[in-house]
Amino acid sequence: MLSGLRRGGVVAVAGLLVLPGVPARADEIRGSQQQVIKTLELQRAWRVSKGTGVTVAVLDSGVDPGHRDLAGSVVTGKDFTAGANPAGVPPRKLHGTYMASLIAGHGHGPGGRRGVIGVAPEAKLLSVRVILEDEEPGFRDFNSSERYEDVVAKGIRYAVDQGADVINMSISKELATKEERAAVRYAISKRVVLVAAAGNDGQRKPDANGFAPYSYPAAFPGVVSVGATDRGLRRASFSNWNPSVLVAAPGVDILGAGPGDEYWVGKGTSQATALVSGVAALIKSKYPDMSPALIAQALTAGATRRPPGGYDTGTGFGVVNAAGSLAEAARLAGHTQTAKGRQAQDPAKPLAGGPGEPIQIVQRDRRAVTVYAVISAAGAVAALLSLAVLIALVRRGRRIVIRRDM
């Protein structure tokens, strides 16, 4: 099990891993991925984009660049946890490798048909180490020392400066810092898409606001916050539910790669987040100039399994769909979207009133709008016809009166 101590400023992985080192043949791995591939409609999406030319930064525990399903796709970046482990102790890179494979695994063997295939198999990966796993000897020091509290902020800025197009953060913190807010703002200003896990505390008692706990960086304005669904595409019981959740993705029994050519099965909002980052990479590859806000809009508009009313705090606007998101992105590609004026939220500042304030969700039902427009138009025509008849009757009445006076 991978988790983390939950002191306020400490980073924890947002995924629970089970069945380590699954002893499966490589050709069975791809078969085990078919449900996710079907849910996200990846076969249809791959006719449009496979992530070519995009770099996804994986802010995590490190990525094994030698795994056969990732070989040639990984650049190892900076380690912001340096000094936490004793000298000479190498990082395990388990959680990070797992997430990286879901984003951009390319498989291996003839035609890449064996092993793990990620959502964006032609994307590049930048590994930025910002967490330790709980089996590492420096884990407690890392999760108790103030010198590591700003690793996420530093990792975001580093990834942006290294040219990342998408930043995946399958990690969670209970409290935000001003340095992280500023880093999020910096990334968005550079048109980088930020995707983060909503967190795995959904089974805890609701907080004072009536929701499962908020998780950071997912709850920052401008970050795509991702919840997890179970096999029935309902909110997974562990997945946090609060108004920060934008979309959801499969997060139970998800198979991915582990260090040393192993394969792992796990559950968590971590896995769901990695899948959504892959979809964002597909969009960014096809439409490189599209802003983070419009990419987020494409993700929500292209989602399936929409909840009643269009939104709920468990699965957001629905389950992300790669093909649908790309179709929506094509519709939005000619537009720009920039928030201005007093209503624009500065990511470097807290939300007014705190995260517990109600958020008004506006959902346009195009079918209903069309029906009401037709009804309104018909009513207007009927009103005009009634007025014309009334005018005709009045004129006729006047003529009758004149004839009697004669």
ChimeraX attribute file (.defattr): number of C-alpha atoms within 10 A of each C-alpha:
attribute: neighborCount
match mode: 1-to-1
recipient: residues
	/A:1	13
	/A:2	17
	/A:3	19
	/A:4	22
	/A:5	16
	/A:6	15
	/A:7	13
	/A:8	14
	/A:9	22
	/A:10	24
	/A:11	29
	/A:12	25
	/A:13	28
	/A:14	30
	/A:15	29
	/A:16	20
	/A:17	22
	/A:18	14
	/A:19	12
	/A:20	14
	/A:21	15
	/A:22	16
	/A:23	10
	/A:24	13
	/A:25	11
	/A:26	18
	/A:27	15
	/A:28	12
	/A:29	22
	/A:30	18
	/A:31	13
	/A:32	18
	/A:33	19
	/A:34	12
	/A:35	13
	/A:36	19
	/A:37	19
	/A:38	12
	/A:39	16
	/A:40	26
	/A:41	16
	/A:42	23
	/A:43	13
	/A:44	15
	/A:45	22
	/A:46	17
	/A:47	9
	/A:48	16
	/A:49	23
	/A:50	24
	/A:51	26
	/A:52	16
	/A:53	15
	/A:54	24
	/A:55	26
	/A:56	30
	/A:57	31
	/A:58	33
	/A:59	30
	/A:60	31
	/A:61	27
	/A:62	30
	/A:63	32
	/A:64	27
	/A:65	21
	/A:66	14
	/A:67	21
	/A:68	21
	/A:69	27
	/A:70	28
	/A:71	15
	/A:72	13
	/A:73	19
	/A:74	23
	/A:75	17
	/A:76	16
	/A:77	20
	/A:78	16
	/A:79	19
	/A:80	19
	/A:81	20
	/A:82	15
	/A:83	12
	/A:84	20
	/A:85	18
	/A:86	11
	/A:87	8
	/A:88	6
	/A:89	11
	/A:90	9
	/A:91	22
	/A:92	19
	/A:93	22
	/A:94	24
	/A:95	29
	/A:96	30
	/A:97	28
	/A:98	32
	/A:99	32
	/A:100	37
	/A:101	32
	/A:102	28
	/A:103	33
	/A:104	31
	/A:105	31
	/A:106	26
	/A:107	26
	/A:108	19
	/A:109	12
	/A:110	7
	/A:111	8
	/A:112	14
	/A:113	15
	/A:114	20
	/A:115	30
	/A:116	31
	/A:117	25
	/A:118	28
	/A:119	32
	/A:120	31
	/A:121	27
	/A:122	22
	/A:123	24
	/A:124	25
	/A:125	28
	/A:126	25
	/A:127	28
	/A:128	28
	/A:129	25
	/A:130	30
	/A:131	30
	/A:132	32
	/A:133	25
	/A:134	18
	/A:135	13
	/A:136	16
	/A:137	15
	/A:138	19
	/A:139	18
	/A:140	17
	/A:141	14
	/A:142	25
	/A:143	24
	/A:144	16
	/A:145	12
	/A:146	11
	/A:147	10
	/A:148	22
	/A:149	20
	/A:150	19
	/A:151	21
	/A:152	31
	/A:153	19
	/A:154	17
	/A:155	26
	/A:156	28
	/A:157	18
	/A:158	18
	/A:159	25
	/A:160	21
	/A:161	11
	/A:162	13
	/A:163	15
	/A:164	24
	/A:165	24
	/A:166	27
	/A:167	29
	/A:168	28
	/A:169	30
	/A:170	31
	/A:171	29
	/A:172	30
	/A:173	27
	/A:174	18
	/A:175	16
	/A:176	20
	/A:177	19
	/A:178	14
	/A:179	16
	/A:180	24
	/A:181	20
	/A:182	18
	/A:183	22
	/A:184	27
	/A:185	22
	/A:186	17
	/A:187	25
	/A:188	19
	/A:189	11
	/A:190	16
	/A:191	19
	/A:192	25
	/A:193	28
	/A:194	27
	/A:195	26
	/A:196	32
	/A:197	37
	/A:198	40
	/A:199	34
	/A:200	28
	/A:201	18
	/A:202	22
	/A:203	14
	/A:204	13
	/A:205	11
	/A:206	15
	/A:207	11
	/A:208	9
	/A:209	12
	/A:210	11
	/A:211	18
	/A:212	25
	/A:213	22
	/A:214	27
	/A:215	26
	/A:216	27
	/A:217	31
	/A:218	28
	/A:219	27
	/A:220	26
	/A:221	19
	/A:222	21
	/A:223	28
	/A:224	31
	/A:225	30
	/A:226	36
	/A:227	39
	/A:228	34
	/A:229	26
	/A:230	18
	/A:231	14
	/A:232	9
	/A:233	19
	/A:234	18
	/A:235	25
	/A:236	27
	/A:237	17
	/A:238	23
	/A:239	28
	/A:240	31
	/A:241	29
	/A:242	26
	/A:243	24
	/A:244	26
	/A:245	31
	/A:246	28
	/A:247	31
	/A:248	35
	/A:249	30
	/A:250	30
	/A:251	30
	/A:252	22
	/A:253	20
	/A:254	21
	/A:255	24
	/A:256	30
	/A:257	32
	/A:258	27
	/A:259	22
	/A:260	15
	/A:261	15
	/A:262	19
	/A:263	24
	/A:264	23
	/A:265	20
	/A:266	21
	/A:267	24
	/A:268	30
	/A:269	34
	/A:270	32
	/A:271	34
	/A:272	31
	/A:273	35
	/A:274	31
	/A:275	33
	/A:276	31
	/A:277	33
	/A:278	28
	/A:279	30
	/A:280	33
	/A:281	34
	/A:282	30
	/A:283	30
	/A:284	27
	/A:285	23
	/A:286	20
	/A:287	18
	/A:288	15
	/A:289	12
	/A:290	22
	/A:291	22
	/A:292	25
	/A:293	20
	/A:294	18
	/A:295	25
	/A:296	23
	/A:297	17
	/A:298	26
	/A:299	31
	/A:300	25
	/A:301	20
	/A:302	22
	/A:303	24
	/A:304	20
	/A:305	15
	/A:306	19
	/A:307	16
	/A:308	9
	/A:309	11
	/A:310	15
	/A:311	20
	/A:312	19
	/A:313	19
	/A:314	30
	/A:315	30
	/A:316	26
	/A:317	27
	/A:318	30
	/A:319	31
	/A:320	32
	/A:321	30
	/A:322	31
	/A:323	25
	/A:324	22
	/A:325	27
	/A:326	27
	/A:327	19
	/A:328	21
	/A:329	25
	/A:330	14
	/A:331	11
	/A:332	17
	/A:333	18
	/A:334	10
	/A:335	10
	/A:336	11
	/A:337	11
	/A:338	8
	/A:339	10
	/A:340	8
	/A:341	6
	/A:342	7
	/A:343	7
	/A:344	9
	/A:345	15
	/A:346	17
	/A:347	20
	/A:348	18
	/A:349	13
	/A:350	16
	/A:351	15
	/A:352	9
	/A:353	8
	/A:354	8
	/A:355	16
	/A:356	17
	/A:357	11
	/A:358	10
	/A:359	9
	/A:360	7
	/A:361	12
	/A:362	9
	/A:363	11
	/A:364	9
	/A:365	10
	/A:366	9
	/A:367	9
	/A:368	10
	/A:369	11
	/A:370	11
	/A:371	11
	/A:372	12
	/A:373	12
	/A:374	12
	/A:375	12
	/A:376	12
	/A:377	12
	/A:378	12
	/A:379	12
	/A:380	12
	/A:381	12
	/A:382	12
	/A:383	12
	/A:384	12
	/A:385	12
	/A:386	12
	/A:387	12
	/A:388	11
	/A:389	11
	/A:390	12
	/A:391	12
	/A:392	11
	/A:393	11
	/A:394	10
	/A:395	10
	/A:396	11
	/A:397	11
	/A:398	10
	/A:399	10
	/A:400	10
	/A:401	10
	/A:402	9
	/A:403	8
	/A:404	7
	/A:405	6
	/A:406	5
